[in-house]
Amino acid sequence: MVTVYRAHGLRVVIFTNDHDPAHVHVFGDGEAKINLEGAEGAPELLSAVGMTRADIQRAMQIVNEQQAILLERWSEIHG
């Protein structure tokens, strides 16, 4: 597990032994799983457990703003 970004009390993580498609896990009081490139090319929320709506919105904002960097980190970690 590699923490690749932190902001607003949230931690964005890529698991080293994870699977395609490229995605991140965002941890706060709960967890959200976000696909880095959804059907339209934009990040897409896959699931959220135990997170407030506000934290989910923050998580999506972070991933949208950092999409290119997060995709680069995914490639570095997963080849």
Secondary structure, 3 states (H helix, E strand, C coil): CEEEEEECCEEEEECCCCCCCCEEEEECCCEEEEECCCCCCCCEEEEEECCCHHHHHHHHHHHHHCHHHHHHHHHHHHC
